Amino acid sequence: MKRLHREGRLVPPPAREMNDCEKLLDRIFRRAYLPVRYVGYKRFWIGPGPSGKRRNPDFIHTTTKLKRAILYSGKYWHTKDNIEEQKLDYTTLGWTVLHLWDEALRKKNRLLLRQLSREFLQGGSGLLIL
């Protein structure tokens, strides 16, 4: 099943609500008063990019003209190759991405996560990976 997902042949049905990690991220962003909204329910699409795939970020800046997306990835479903492909798709379409791995949600990293997210949303550039 993981291989089919990586190859783009298995597309999960649209989520009706956030998973636990996305809920935690949303709570962190709201408590820090960050201008983001959750769009990971597969109703907001970007692309297709050079890979031929359309992308659905987890969070975006509330002002879509700024083209800033926040992606959350767990190690089970995402590989380094997958992330590089996503990076290429987003950047060629003019989006700046903050990419967060599951380690970012550990309690010891949450203050840093808030600070990085705030800086990113206020105009930081490039692909950041935590």
C-alpha positions in Angstrom: 0.0 0.0 0.0 2.9 2.4 0.8 4.4 1.7 -2.6 1.1 2.4 -4.4 0.8 5.7 -2.5 4.3 6.8 -3.5 3.7 5.9 -7.1 0.5 8.1 -7.1 -1.7 5.1 -7.8 -3.4 5.1 -4.4 -5.1 8.4 -3.5 -6.8 8.4 -0.1 -10.4 9.7 0.0 -10.8 13.3 1.1 -10.4 13.6 4.9 -13.5 14.9 6.6 -11.4 16.1 9.5 -7.8 16.6 10.6 -5.7 13.8 11.9 -4.3 14.1 15.4 -1.0 15.6 14.3 -2.7 18.2 12.1 -5.0 19.1 15.0 -2.0 19.6 17.2 -0.3 21.8 14.6 -3.5 23.8 14.1 -3.8 24.3 17.9 -0.1 25.5 18.0 -0.7 27.9 15.1 -3.9 29.3 16.7 -2.3 29.8 20.1 0.5 31.8 18.4 -2.0 33.8 16.4 -0.4 32.8 13.1 -2.3 33.7 9.9 -2.8 30.1 8.6 -5.7 28.0 7.7 -6.0 24.2 7.2 -6.7 23.1 3.6 -5.5 19.5 3.8 -9.1 18.2 3.2 -8.4 18.1 -0.5 -10.4 21.1 -1.6 -7.5 23.4 -2.3 -5.1 22.2 -5.0 -1.9 23.7 -6.5 -0.6 22.6 -9.9 0.0 20.4 -11.7 3.7 20.9 -11.4 6.7 19.5 -13.4 5.9 16.0 -11.9 2.5 16.2 -13.5 0.8 15.9 -10.0 -1.4 18.4 -8.3 -0.5 19.2 -4.7 -2.6 19.7 -1.6 -0.7 21.4 1.2 -1.8 21.0 4.8 -1.8 24.7 5.7 -1.6 27.9 3.7 -1.2 31.6 4.6 -4.6 33.2 4.9 -3.6 35.6 2.2 -3.2 33.2 -0.8 -1.5 36.0 -2.8 1.6 35.4 -0.7 1.8 31.8 -1.8 3.1 30.3 1.4 2.4 26.7 2.3 3.1 24.5 5.4 3.5 20.8 4.8 3.5 18.2 7.5 5.1 14.8 6.8 5.5 11.6 8.7 8.3 9.2 8.0 6.0 6.3 7.2 4.4 7.8 4.1 7.1 10.3 2.9 10.6 9.7 1.6 13.4 12.0 0.7 12.7 11.5 -3.0 9.0 12.3 -2.5 9.9 15.5 -0.6 12.3 16.6 -3.4 9.6 16.1 -6.0 7.1 18.2 -3.9 9.8 20.9 -3.4 10.3 21.1 -7.2 6.5 21.3 -7.8 5.8 24.0 -5.3 8.8 26.2 -6.1 8.3 26.1 -9.9 4.7 27.2 -9.3 5.9 30.2 -7.2 5.1 28.8 -3.7 7.4 29.0 -0.7 7.2 26.0 1.6 7.8 25.3 5.2 8.2 21.6 5.5 7.8 20.0 8.9 8.6 16.5 9.9 6.9 14.6 12.7 9.8 15.3 15.1 8.7 19.0 15.0 5.7 18.1 17.2 7.7 16.9 20.1 7.2 19.1 23.2 10.9 20.3 23.2 10.6 21.6 19.7 7.2 23.5 19.9 8.6 26.9 20.8 11.1 26.7 18.0 8.2 25.5 15.7 6.2 28.6 16.6 9.1 30.9 16.0 10.1 29.3 12.7 6.5 29.4 11.5 6.0 33.1 12.5 9.3 34.1 10.7 8.3 32.1 7.6 4.8 33.6 7.4 6.2 37.1 7.8 8.4 36.8 4.8 11.1 34.2 5.3 12.2 32.5 2.1 13.2 29.1 0.8 12.3 25.6 1.8 12.7 25.1 5.6 12.8 21.6 7.0 12.5 20.9 10.7 
